[in-house]
Amino acid sequence: MRHIGEQTADDGTDGKDGRDGKGGHGVGRRGLLTTGAAAAFTLGSVSFARATPDGDGSGERTETVRGVLPPGSPDYVYLPVEVPRGVRELSVSYSYERPAVPAGTTGNALDIGIFDERGTGLGGAGFRGWSGGARTEFFIRADDATPGYVRGPVRAGTWHVVLGPYTVAPQGLPYEVKVTLRFGPPGRTPAAVYPPERAAGRGRAWYRGDCHLHSWFSDGRRTPAEIAALARAAGLDFIHTSEHNTHAGHGHWAEHAGDDLLILTGEEVTTRNGHVLALGTDPGTFVDWRYRARENRFGRFAREIRRAGGLVVPAHPHAGCVGCNWKFGFGEADAVEVWNGSFTADDEVSLQAWDGALARGRWIPAMGSSDAHRHPDPVGTPQTVVLADELSRTAILAGLREGHSYVAESSAVSLSFSASVPASASASVPASGGRGGSAGIGERLRVDDGAAVTVLLEVTGTPGCSVRLVTDQGVLHTSAPLGDGGAGTVEWGTTPRYASYVRAEVRHPATAAGVPGRLAAFTNPVFLGG
C-alpha cells in the first residue's frame, strides 16, 4: 500500500509530524493534489514512547487527536500509534461531525479499524480488527477484544488506527480519536475453537443454507446463539458467517453448531467497488479489502480465497448503496448472489443480468441469501438448497460450485427439476453427473440437437404462484397459477436445437402491469445437447 508523505506547513501543520500544535491531524488539499489517486494517507504519529506505568505496573495514559478530512480524501487514513512495553490493553474511541448537507448529497460516514506492530501492508499480516461504522469504540487485550477485533497481546511497536472516510460532506469531515493504553500483566490468549467441518446430515440429499449473515462481530445486532436458533427455526441445515472485513468471529461459533447445523466460516470482503463473499474459507482466514477495481488486485485475493478452500461469490452485484455495486467483473467468480434478502428491483436486475450472461454461454452458478443483520430481518429468506453427498464443508461447497442448487424464499418451498429423453432414445451419460437419459439442476443432458426432451418441474409450498420455464430465447412456457395448496407439476417438451438450457422460476402474482411478480424460487439451469 502506498503511503502519502508527511503533511506540509500550508496544511496548518508545523510541517514535521502532521500535527497542528493543538492535537490536530488534517489531510490537506495540497497533500491530496500532489499524490494523485493514492489510496492511503499516513498522519503524524501519536507517541506513547515515554509513557510508563505507575509504580505498581498499572495505570493508563490517553492521547487525543483531532483533524478534518476534506472531500476527495483517500480511501484510508492511517494514524500511527507508538506503543511502549508493558501495555495490557489498547482502547480506541472516536467521533465525527455530521453536518446537514443539501438534498441529494452524501453526508459524513467514517469507518474505523486497527493494525498492530506488524504493519499495514496489503494482505493484512498486522490486521487486528475492523468495525466499519458500527461502533464508536473498541478495545484489544490478550484475553478478550471487542467483537470484530482479534484478541491477543498488545506488543510494543507502531500500531495504526485506520480511518475509512466512506463518504465526506462538502464541508469536510471533522473527527476526534482517543487512544488509551492501560498497563499491567498481559494475560493469556485462549486457543481458538472452530466449528466442526461435518455434521450428521442425511447422506446424499438436498440441504438448505443461508450463506450471508451478520452478527455483532460486524454490523449485525444478533449474537451467534440467536442466529443459530433462528437458522434452526427456519429449517436450515447450514449457515455461513460473513462479517464485513473481519475474521475475528470465527472462533465464537463452535458451541452453536451441532449434528443438525453445519456452520461455515468466511468473510464479506467489503471494498469501495463492491462486496464479495469469501465463502467457506479455512477458519481464521482474513481477506484484505483495501483496493479498487482500477488497481487490478482482486485476482490475487480471489486466489487467496480459493487457496483457503473457499468460493468467490460476488454479493448483491446490482445493489444501489455507495460502494455496493460490483465493479470487478465476474471472471474470478465461482458463484454469484443473484437474490439478496427480500426480493426487490435490485434482485430482478441481478437475475436478468445473470440470465443474459447464461444466454451468451457464460454460466456462473446462482445463489440466494438473506444478508440478515438484525430484527426483523428473517434468517433463511431466501435460502440456497444444494444437492450434496453429505452435510460437510467440502460437499456443500462442491455442490454450490457445480450449480446443483436452487433458491427458495423459505423451507416451505421444495422443487424437483429435470430434463429427460424417452428410454428408447440414444443418450450418453451426462459428463456433469446425470444418470442415463436424464439430467438434473446444474447438469447437462447430452443428446442430439433434434432429440425430443421432456422438462419436468414438481413444486410444493407456493400457493397462488405461477411457473415460468426460461431458455436462452426467454420465457417459453408459463403455467396457470397453482392452487391454494401450492403444489403442482409442470411438463414441457423441447429440443436442444430450440433451447440450449432450461431453468425454472416460480413467481408470486404480479402487482403491476408489465412487471413480473416477485420470486418464490428459481433454479440453476439444466443444459441440453452437446
TISEKOL-848146 format. One record per residue (C-alpha): y, z, x; chain; residue number from 1. Coordinates in nm, 2 decimals. Last residue first. Example, Ala and Ser with C-alpha at 12.3 -4.5 7.8 and 13.67 -1.06 7.14 Angstrom:
# residues 2
- -0.11, 0.71, 1.37, A, 2
- -0.45, 0.78, 1.23, A, 1
END
This chain:
# residues 530
- -3.13, -2.67, -2.36, A, 530
- -3.10, -2.61, -2.73, A, 529
- -2.96, -2.33, -2.94, A, 528
- -2.78, -2.01, -2.82, A, 527
- -2.78, -1.69, -3.03, A, 526
- -2.44, -1.55, -3.02, A, 525
- -2.31, -1.19, -2.99, A, 524
- -2.29, -1.03, -3.33, A, 523
- -2.03, -0.91, -3.57, A, 522
- -1.98, -0.61, -3.80, A, 521
- -1.75, -0.47, -4.08, A, 520
- -1.47, -0.70, -3.97, A, 519
- -1.14, -0.72, -4.15, A, 518
- -1.09, -0.98, -4.42, A, 517
- -1.00, -1.33, -4.33, A, 516
- -0.64, -1.44, -4.37, A, 515
- -0.55, -1.74, -4.58, A, 514
- -0.44, -1.54, -4.88, A, 513
- -0.41, -1.17, -4.81, A, 512
- -0.64, -0.87, -4.87, A, 511
- -0.96, -1.05, -4.77, A, 510
- -1.29, -0.88, -4.88, A, 509
- -1.47, -0.70, -4.59, A, 508
- -1.63, -0.91, -4.33, A, 507
- -1.98, -0.95, -4.17, A, 506
- -1.97, -1.20, -3.88, A, 505
- -2.26, -1.38, -3.74, A, 504
- -2.31, -1.59, -3.43, A, 503
- -2.45, -1.94, -3.39, A, 502
- -2.47, -2.15, -3.07, A, 501
- -2.48, -2.51, -2.97, A, 500
- -2.45, -2.61, -3.34, A, 499
- -2.49, -2.97, -3.47, A, 498
- -2.70, -3.10, -3.18, A, 497
- -2.89, -2.77, -3.16, A, 496
- -3.00, -2.83, -3.53, A, 495
- -2.91, -2.64, -3.85, A, 494
- -3.06, -2.44, -4.13, A, 493
- -2.92, -2.13, -4.29, A, 492
- -3.07, -1.80, -4.42, A, 491
- -2.87, -1.50, -4.53, A, 490
- -3.04, -1.18, -4.64, A, 489
- -2.87, -0.89, -4.81, A, 488
- -2.79, -0.52, -4.83, A, 487
- -2.45, -0.36, -4.93, A, 486
- -2.60, -0.17, -5.22, A, 485
- -2.29, -0.26, -5.43, A, 484
- -2.38, -0.63, -5.39, A, 483
- -2.31, -0.86, -5.11, A, 482
- -2.03, -1.11, -5.15, A, 481
- -2.14, -1.47, -5.16, A, 480
- -2.23, -1.61, -4.82, A, 479
- -2.01, -1.82, -4.59, A, 478
- -2.16, -2.10, -4.38, A, 477
- -2.01, -2.34, -4.12, A, 476
- -1.73, -2.12, -3.97, A, 475
- -1.61, -2.29, -3.66, A, 474
- -1.73, -2.60, -3.47, A, 473
- -1.87, -2.40, -3.18, A, 472
- -2.06, -2.20, -3.44, A, 471
- -1.98, -1.92, -3.69, A, 470
- -2.20, -1.79, -3.97, A, 469
- -1.99, -1.58, -4.21, A, 468
- -2.14, -1.30, -4.42, A, 467
- -1.95, -1.14, -4.70, A, 466
- -1.88, -0.78, -4.77, A, 465
- -1.89, -0.60, -5.11, A, 464
- -2.12, -0.33, -4.98, A, 463
- -2.19, -0.34, -4.61, A, 462
- -2.47, -0.09, -4.52, A, 461
- -2.76, -0.34, -4.47, A, 460
- -2.78, -0.68, -4.31, A, 459
- -3.05, -0.94, -4.25, A, 458
- -2.95, -1.26, -4.08, A, 457
- -3.17, -1.56, -4.04, A, 456
- -3.10, -1.89, -3.87, A, 455
- -3.36, -2.17, -3.92, A, 454
- -3.37, -2.45, -3.66, A, 453
- -3.48, -2.81, -3.72, A, 452
- -3.51, -2.99, -3.38, A, 451
- -3.27, -3.27, -3.31, A, 450
- -3.14, -3.13, -2.98, A, 449
- -3.49, -3.05, -2.86, A, 448
- -3.57, -2.68, -2.84, A, 447
- -3.49, -2.39, -2.61, A, 446
- -3.38, -2.09, -2.83, A, 445
- -3.14, -1.90, -2.61, A, 444
- -3.09, -1.52, -2.61, A, 443
- -2.79, -1.30, -2.66, A, 442
- -2.90, -1.19, -3.01, A, 441
- -3.25, -1.30, -3.09, A, 440
- -3.46, -1.61, -3.01, A, 439
- -3.76, -1.76, -3.19, A, 438
- -4.03, -2.02, -3.12, A, 437
- -4.23, -1.82, -2.86, A, 436
- -4.06, -1.49, -2.79, A, 435
- -3.70, -1.48, -2.66, A, 434
- -3.62, -1.34, -2.31, A, 433
- -3.34, -1.54, -2.16, A, 432
- -3.57, -1.83, -2.04, A, 431
- -3.66, -1.90, -2.40, A, 430
- -4.04, -1.96, -2.43, A, 429
- -4.08, -2.33, -2.50, A, 428
- -4.06, -2.48, -2.84, A, 427
- -4.26, -2.75, -2.99, A, 426
- -4.27, -2.73, -3.37, A, 425
- -4.58, -2.61, -3.56, A, 424
- -4.46, -2.25, -3.58, A, 423
- -4.14, -2.36, -3.75, A, 422
- -3.83, -2.31, -3.55, A, 421
- -3.64, -1.98, -3.50, A, 420
- -3.29, -1.83, -3.48, A, 419
- -3.23, -1.45, -3.50, A, 418
- -3.01, -1.18, -3.64, A, 417
- -3.11, -0.83, -3.76, A, 416
- -2.82, -0.61, -3.86, A, 415
- -2.75, -0.25, -3.94, A, 414
- -2.44, -0.08, -4.08, A, 413
- -2.44, 0.29, -4.18, A, 412
- -2.40, 0.38, -3.81, A, 411
- -2.04, 0.27, -3.83, A, 410
- -1.80, -0.03, -3.79, A, 409
- -2.06, -0.24, -3.63, A, 408
- -2.08, -0.44, -3.30, A, 407
- -2.38, -0.64, -3.19, A, 406
- -2.59, -0.64, -2.88, A, 405
- -2.83, -0.82, -2.65, A, 404
- -2.53, -0.96, -2.46, A, 403
- -2.71, -0.96, -2.12, A, 402
- -2.47, -0.72, -1.96, A, 401
- -2.48, -0.49, -2.26, A, 400
- -2.86, -0.48, -2.25, A, 399
- -2.87, -0.42, -1.87, A, 398
- -2.61, -0.14, -1.91, A, 397
- -2.83, 0.03, -2.17, A, 396
- -3.14, -0.01, -1.95, A, 395
- -2.99, 0.13, -1.63, A, 394
- -2.82, 0.42, -1.80, A, 393
- -3.12, 0.52, -1.99, A, 392
- -3.23, 0.52, -2.35, A, 391
- -3.52, 0.28, -2.31, A, 390
- -3.60, -0.09, -2.31, A, 389
- -3.26, -0.17, -2.45, A, 388
- -3.12, -0.36, -2.75, A, 387
- -2.76, -0.26, -2.79, A, 386
- -2.55, -0.15, -3.09, A, 385
- -2.18, -0.13, -3.00, A, 384
- -1.98, 0.11, -3.21, A, 383
- -1.66, 0.08, -3.41, A, 382
- -1.57, 0.33, -3.52, A, 381
- -1.81, 0.56, -3.32, A, 380
- -1.56, 0.85, -3.28, A, 379
- -1.31, 0.86, -3.56, A, 378
- -0.94, 0.91, -3.45, A, 377
- -0.81, 1.19, -3.68, A, 376
- -0.79, 1.39, -3.46, A, 375
- -0.76, 1.29, -3.09, A, 374
- -0.81, 1.02, -2.84, A, 373
- -1.06, 0.77, -2.98, A, 372
- -1.08, 0.43, -2.80, A, 371
- -1.33, 0.35, -3.07, A, 370
- -1.55, 0.09, -2.90, A, 369
- -1.65, -0.28, -2.95, A, 368
- -1.84, -0.52, -2.72, A, 367
- -1.86, -0.89, -2.66, A, 366
- -2.08, -1.06, -2.40, A, 365
- -1.88, -1.31, -2.18, A, 364
- -1.97, -1.67, -2.25, A, 363
- -1.77, -1.95, -2.11, A, 362
- -1.90, -2.28, -2.26, A, 361
- -1.58, -2.40, -2.41, A, 360
- -1.70, -2.28, -2.75, A, 359
- -1.75, -1.94, -2.61, A, 358
- -1.40, -1.94, -2.46, A, 357
- -1.26, -2.01, -2.81, A, 356
- -1.48, -1.74, -2.96, A, 355
- -1.34, -1.48, -2.72, A, 354
- -0.98, -1.59, -2.80, A, 353
- -1.07, -1.57, -3.17, A, 352
- -1.21, -1.22, -3.14, A, 351
- -0.92, -1.10, -2.92, A, 350
- -0.67, -1.23, -3.18, A, 349
- -0.86, -1.06, -3.46, A, 348
- -0.86, -0.74, -3.25, A, 347
- -0.48, -0.75, -3.21, A, 346
- -0.44, -0.81, -3.58, A, 345
- -0.62, -0.48, -3.65, A, 344
- -0.97, -0.34, -3.68, A, 343
- -0.96, 0.04, -3.64, A, 342
- -1.06, 0.12, -3.28, A, 341
- -1.09, -0.16, -3.02, A, 340
- -1.29, -0.48, -3.11, A, 339
- -1.32, -0.75, -2.84, A, 338
- -1.40, -0.52, -2.55, A, 337
- -1.51, -0.78, -2.29, A, 336
- -1.84, -0.80, -2.09, A, 335
- -1.93, -0.85, -1.73, A, 334
- -1.57, -0.96, -1.65, A, 333
- -1.48, -1.09, -1.30, A, 332
- -1.37, -1.44, -1.40, A, 331
- -1.20, -1.30, -1.71, A, 330
- -0.83, -1.33, -1.62, A, 329
- -0.62, -1.06, -1.45, A, 328
- -0.34, -1.04, -1.72, A, 327
- -0.50, -0.82, -1.99, A, 326
- -0.23, -0.69, -2.23, A, 325
- -0.19, -0.31, -2.20, A, 324
- 0.11, -0.30, -1.96, A, 323
- 0.36, -0.22, -2.24, A, 322
- 0.17, -0.20, -2.58, A, 321
- 0.08, -0.52, -2.76, A, 320
- -0.30, -0.51, -2.73, A, 319
- -0.45, -0.85, -2.65, A, 318
- -0.72, -0.75, -2.40, A, 317
- -0.82, -0.43, -2.58, A, 316
- -1.03, -0.33, -2.27, A, 315
- -1.15, -0.56, -1.99, A, 314
- -1.51, -0.46, -1.91, A, 313
- -1.64, -0.46, -1.55, A, 312
- -1.99, -0.30, -1.56, A, 311
- -2.12, -0.02, -1.34, A, 310
- -2.37, 0.04, -1.07, A, 309
- -2.13, 0.18, -0.81, A, 308
- -2.15, -0.15, -0.63, A, 307
- -2.05, -0.32, -0.95, A, 306
- -1.73, -0.11, -0.99, A, 305
- -1.65, -0.17, -0.62, A, 304
- -1.69, -0.54, -0.67, A, 303
- -1.44, -0.53, -0.96, A, 302
- -1.21, -0.33, -0.73, A, 301
- -1.20, -0.60, -0.47, A, 300
- -1.16, -0.87, -0.73, A, 299
- -0.86, -0.69, -0.87, A, 298
- -0.66, -0.74, -0.55, A, 297
- -0.48, -1.07, -0.61, A, 296
- -0.13, -0.91, -0.58, A, 295
- 0.01, -1.11, -0.87, A, 294
- -0.23, -0.94, -1.11, A, 293
- -0.07, -0.60, -1.04, A, 292
- -0.19, -0.31, -0.82, A, 291
- -0.23, 0.07, -0.82, A, 290
- -0.54, 0.12, -1.04, A, 289
- -0.79, 0.27, -0.80, A, 288
- -1.15, 0.33, -0.90, A, 287
- -1.30, 0.67, -0.85, A, 286
- -1.68, 0.72, -0.86, A, 285
- -1.80, 1.08, -0.90, A, 284
- -2.08, 0.99, -1.13, A, 283
- -2.21, 0.64, -1.05, A, 282
- -2.04, 0.38, -1.27, A, 281
- -2.14, 0.34, -1.63, A, 280
- -1.84, 0.13, -1.74, A, 279
- -1.54, 0.08, -1.52, A, 278
- -1.34, -0.01, -1.83, A, 277
- -1.04, -0.23, -1.77, A, 276
- -0.67, -0.19, -1.88, A, 275
- -0.39, -0.44, -1.84, A, 274
- -0.12, -0.57, -1.61, A, 273
- 0.05, -0.24, -1.52, A, 272
- -0.29, -0.09, -1.44, A, 271
- -0.50, 0.15, -1.63, A, 270
- -0.86, 0.17, -1.49, A, 269
- -1.04, 0.33, -1.78, A, 268
- -1.31, 0.53, -1.59, A, 267
- -1.68, 0.59, -1.57, A, 266
- -1.96, 0.82, -1.67, A, 265
- -2.25, 0.77, -1.91, A, 264
- -2.37, 1.04, -2.15, A, 263
- -2.71, 0.99, -2.32, A, 262
- -2.75, 1.18, -2.65, A, 261
- -3.07, 1.28, -2.83, A, 260
- -3.26, 1.43, -2.54, A, 259
- -2.95, 1.61, -2.44, A, 258
- -2.60, 1.57, -2.30, A, 257
- -2.33, 1.83, -2.37, A, 256
- -2.42, 2.05, -2.07, A, 255
- -2.38, 1.76, -1.83, A, 254
- -2.02, 1.67, -1.94, A, 253
- -1.79, 1.86, -1.71, A, 252
- -1.88, 1.70, -1.37, A, 251
- -1.74, 1.36, -1.46, A, 250
- -1.40, 1.50, -1.57, A, 249
- -1.22, 1.43, -1.24, A, 248
- -1.29, 1.06, -1.25, A, 247
- -0.93, 0.97, -1.30, A, 246
- -0.72, 0.66, -1.38, A, 245
- -0.73, 0.70, -1.76, A, 244
- -1.05, 0.87, -1.88, A, 243
- -1.35, 0.66, -1.98, A, 242
- -1.64, 0.88, -2.06, A, 241
- -1.92, 0.67, -2.22, A, 240
- -2.13, 0.76, -2.52, A, 239
- -2.50, 0.72, -2.61, A, 238
- -2.73, 0.76, -2.91, A, 237
- -2.47, 0.76, -3.17, A, 236
- -2.53, 0.87, -3.53, A, 235
- -2.16, 0.95, -3.61, A, 234
- -2.25, 1.33, -3.63, A, 233
- -2.40, 1.31, -3.28, A, 232
- -2.09, 1.15, -3.15, A, 231
- -1.86, 1.40, -3.32, A, 230
- -2.06, 1.69, -3.16, A, 229
- -2.03, 1.52, -2.82, A, 228
- -1.66, 1.47, -2.86, A, 227
- -1.60, 1.83, -2.95, A, 226
- -1.80, 1.96, -2.66, A, 225
- -1.62, 1.72, -2.42, A, 224
- -1.29, 1.87, -2.54, A, 223
- -1.06, 1.68, -2.77, A, 222
- -0.69, 1.61, -2.71, A, 221
- -0.71, 1.29, -2.52, A, 220
- -0.45, 1.19, -2.26, A, 219
- -0.68, 1.24, -1.95, A, 218
- -0.94, 1.51, -1.90, A, 217
- -0.85, 1.63, -2.25, A, 216
- -1.10, 1.38, -2.37, A, 215
- -1.08, 1.00, -2.41, A, 214
- -1.35, 0.77, -2.54, A, 213
- -1.44, 0.40, -2.48, A, 212
- -1.81, 0.32, -2.46, A, 211
- -1.92, 0.43, -2.81, A, 210
- -2.30, 0.38, -2.85, A, 209
- -2.58, 0.29, -3.08, A, 208
- -2.93, 0.21, -2.95, A, 207
- -3.16, -0.07, -3.08, A, 206
- -3.51, -0.01, -2.96, A, 205
- -3.76, -0.04, -2.67, A, 204
- -3.87, 0.32, -2.62, A, 203
- -3.74, 0.56, -2.88, A, 202
- -3.49, 0.77, -2.67, A, 201
- -3.58, 1.07, -2.46, A, 200
- -3.26, 1.06, -2.25, A, 199
- -3.20, 0.91, -1.90, A, 198
- -2.92, 0.92, -1.65, A, 197
- -2.88, 1.30, -1.66, A, 196
- -2.52, 1.43, -1.69, A, 195
- -2.35, 1.54, -1.37, A, 194
- -2.34, 1.88, -1.20, A, 193
- -2.06, 1.92, -0.94, A, 192
- -2.11, 2.19, -0.68, A, 191
- -1.87, 2.48, -0.71, A, 190
- -1.57, 2.49, -0.48, A, 189
- -1.52, 2.83, -0.31, A, 188
- -1.21, 3.04, -0.28, A, 187
- -0.91, 2.96, -0.06, A, 186
- -0.80, 3.31, 0.03, A, 185
- -0.43, 3.36, -0.04, A, 184
- -0.10, 3.17, -0.06, A, 183
- 0.05, 3.01, -0.37, A, 182
- 0.25, 2.69, -0.32, A, 181
- 0.49, 2.57, -0.59, A, 180
- 0.63, 2.22, -0.63, A, 179
- 0.90, 2.16, -0.89, A, 178
- 0.99, 1.80, -0.98, A, 177
- 1.31, 1.70, -1.16, A, 176
- 1.38, 1.36, -1.31, A, 175
- 1.68, 1.14, -1.41, A, 174
- 1.56, 0.80, -1.53, A, 173
- 1.82, 0.53, -1.54, A, 172
- 2.09, 0.45, -1.80, A, 171
- 1.92, 0.12, -1.89, A, 170
- 1.60, 0.32, -1.98, A, 169
- 1.30, 0.31, -1.75, A, 168
- 0.94, 0.23, -1.85, A, 167
- 0.62, 0.34, -1.67, A, 166
- 0.81, 0.51, -1.39, A, 165
- 0.50, 0.63, -1.20, A, 164
- 0.56, 0.94, -0.99, A, 163
- 0.31, 1.02, -0.72, A, 162
- 0.31, 1.37, -0.56, A, 161
- 0.20, 1.31, -0.20, A, 160
- 0.03, 1.56, 0.03, A, 159
- 0.11, 1.59, 0.40, A, 158
- -0.10, 1.83, 0.59, A, 157
- -0.28, 2.17, 0.54, A, 156
- -0.58, 2.18, 0.30, A, 155
- -0.57, 2.28, -0.06, A, 154
- -0.94, 2.33, -0.12, A, 153
- -1.11, 2.16, -0.41, A, 152
- -1.07, 2.09, -0.77, A, 151
- -1.01, 1.73, -0.87, A, 150
- -0.74, 1.68, -1.14, A, 149
- -0.77, 1.53, -1.49, A, 148
- -0.81, 1.87, -1.65, A, 147
- -0.61, 2.12, -1.45, A, 146
- -0.79, 2.25, -1.15, A, 145
- -1.05, 2.51, -1.05, A, 144
- -1.25, 2.67, -0.77, A, 143
- -1.08, 2.52, -0.47, A, 142
- -0.73, 2.50, -0.61, A, 141
- -0.52, 2.24, -0.79, A, 140
- -0.25, 2.29, -1.05, A, 139
- -0.08, 2.08, -1.32, A, 138
- 0.24, 2.05, -1.51, A, 137
- 0.42, 1.83, -1.77, A, 136
- 0.10, 1.68, -1.91, A, 135
- 0.00, 1.36, -2.09, A, 134
- 0.24, 1.12, -1.92, A, 133
- -0.01, 1.00, -1.66, A, 132
- -0.24, 1.29, -1.59, A, 131
- -0.37, 1.19, -1.25, A, 130
- -0.57, 1.37, -0.99, A, 129
- -0.68, 1.44, -0.63, A, 128
- -0.69, 1.09, -0.47, A, 127
- -0.69, 1.10, -0.09, A, 126
- -0.95, 0.84, -0.04, A, 125
- -0.80, 0.64, -0.32, A, 124
- -0.88, 0.28, -0.26, A, 123
- -0.52, 0.18, -0.17, A, 122
- -0.40, 0.43, 0.09, A, 121
- -0.22, 0.73, -0.04, A, 120
- -0.32, 0.98, 0.23, A, 119
- -0.60, 1.21, 0.34, A, 118
- -0.36, 1.50, 0.30, A, 117
- -0.39, 1.50, -0.07, A, 116
- -0.29, 1.26, -0.34, A, 115
- -0.11, 1.35, -0.67, A, 114
- -0.04, 1.24, -1.02, A, 113
- 0.25, 1.18, -1.25, A, 112
- 0.37, 0.94, -1.52, A, 111
- 0.73, 0.88, -1.63, A, 110
- 0.85, 0.73, -1.96, A, 109
- 1.21, 0.65, -2.02, A, 108
- 1.32, 0.43, -2.31, A, 107
- 1.23, 0.07, -2.39, A, 106
- 1.50, -0.14, -2.56, A, 105
- 1.45, -0.30, -2.90, A, 104
- 1.72, -0.08, -3.06, A, 103
- 1.96, 0.05, -2.81, A, 102
- 1.86, 0.35, -2.60, A, 101
- 1.89, 0.73, -2.65, A, 100
- 1.85, 0.93, -2.33, A, 99
- 1.51, 1.07, -2.24, A, 98
- 1.56, 1.29, -1.94, A, 97
- 1.28, 1.40, -1.70, A, 96
- 1.06, 1.69, -1.64, A, 95
- 0.81, 1.80, -1.38, A, 94
- 0.57, 2.07, -1.28, A, 93
- 0.35, 2.10, -0.98, A, 92
- 0.11, 2.37, -0.86, A, 91
- -0.08, 2.40, -0.53, A, 90
- -0.32, 2.69, -0.49, A, 89
- -0.48, 2.89, -0.21, A, 88
- -0.24, 2.79, 0.07, A, 87
- -0.32, 2.94, 0.41, A, 86
- -0.21, 2.65, 0.63, A, 85
- 0.11, 2.46, 0.56, A, 84
- 0.17, 2.18, 0.30, A, 83
- 0.43, 1.92, 0.37, A, 82
- 0.50, 1.75, 0.04, A, 81
- 0.56, 1.37, 0.04, A, 80
- 0.72, 1.24, -0.29, A, 79
- 0.58, 0.89, -0.36, A, 78
- 0.73, 0.65, -0.61, A, 77
- 0.50, 0.41, -0.79, A, 76
- 0.57, 0.10, -1.00, A, 75
- 0.89, 0.03, -0.81, A, 74
- 1.22, 0.08, -0.99, A, 73
- 1.37, -0.20, -1.19, A, 72
- 1.59, 0.02, -1.39, A, 71
- 1.71, 0.31, -1.17, A, 70
- 1.51, 0.63, -1.08, A, 69
- 1.73, 0.93, -1.05, A, 68
- 1.67, 1.24, -0.84, A, 67
- 1.59, 1.61, -0.84, A, 66
- 1.35, 1.81, -0.61, A, 65
- 1.27, 2.17, -0.65, A, 64
- 1.08, 2.38, -0.39, A, 63
- 0.88, 2.69, -0.46, A, 62
- 0.71, 2.95, -0.24, A, 61
- 0.43, 3.20, -0.33, A, 60
- 0.29, 3.53, -0.22, A, 59
- -0.04, 3.64, -0.06, A, 58
- -0.16, 3.70, 0.29, A, 57
- -0.10, 4.07, 0.29, A, 56
- 0.22, 4.04, 0.49, A, 55
- 0.36, 3.77, 0.27, A, 54
- 0.26, 3.41, 0.32, A, 53
- 0.45, 3.17, 0.55, A, 52
- 0.67, 2.88, 0.47, A, 51
- 0.79, 2.70, 0.78, A, 50
- 0.62, 2.37, 0.71, A, 49
- 0.69, 2.39, 0.34, A, 48
- 0.88, 2.06, 0.36, A, 47
- 0.96, 1.83, 0.07, A, 46
- 0.97, 1.50, 0.25, A, 45
- 1.20, 1.21, 0.19, A, 44
- 1.10, 0.95, -0.07, A, 43
- 0.83, 0.69, -0.04, A, 42
- 0.87, 0.37, -0.26, A, 41
- 0.59, 0.16, -0.40, A, 40
- 0.50, -0.18, -0.54, A, 39
- 0.72, -0.39, -0.32, A, 38
- 0.89, -0.68, -0.51, A, 37
- 1.18, -0.74, -0.28, A, 36
- 1.25, -0.48, -0.01, A, 35
- 1.62, -0.52, 0.04, A, 34
- 1.70, -0.51, -0.33, A, 33
- 1.51, -0.20, -0.41, A, 32
- 1.67, 0.01, -0.12, A, 31
- 2.01, -0.12, -0.21, A, 30
- 1.97, -0.01, -0.57, A, 29
- 1.89, 0.34, -0.47, A, 28
- 1.58, 0.54, -0.54, A, 27
- 1.72, 0.89, -0.56, A, 26
- 1.60, 1.23, -0.43, A, 25
- 1.81, 1.54, -0.49, A, 24
- 1.78, 1.89, -0.35, A, 23
- 2.16, 1.92, -0.33, A, 22
- 2.21, 1.78, 0.02, A, 21
- 2.15, 1.43, -0.11, A, 20
- 1.80, 1.39, 0.02, A, 19
- 1.64, 1.06, 0.15, A, 18
- 1.54, 1.21, 0.48, A, 17
- 1.79, 1.06, 0.72, A, 16
- 2.06, 0.85, 0.55, A, 15
- 2.25, 1.16, 0.42, A, 14
- 2.19, 1.05, 0.07, A, 13
- 2.42, 0.91, -0.20, A, 12
- 2.24, 0.57, -0.20, A, 11
- 2.51, 0.44, 0.03, A, 10
- 2.36, 0.66, 0.30, A, 9
- 2.04, 0.46, 0.33, A, 8
- 1.70, 0.56, 0.19, A, 7
- 1.39, 0.57, 0.41, A, 6
- 1.16, 0.27, 0.42, A, 5
- 0.97, 0.12, 0.14, A, 4
- 0.60, 0.18, 0.16, A, 3
- 0.34, -0.10, 0.15, A, 2
- 0.00, 0.00, 0.00, A, 1
END
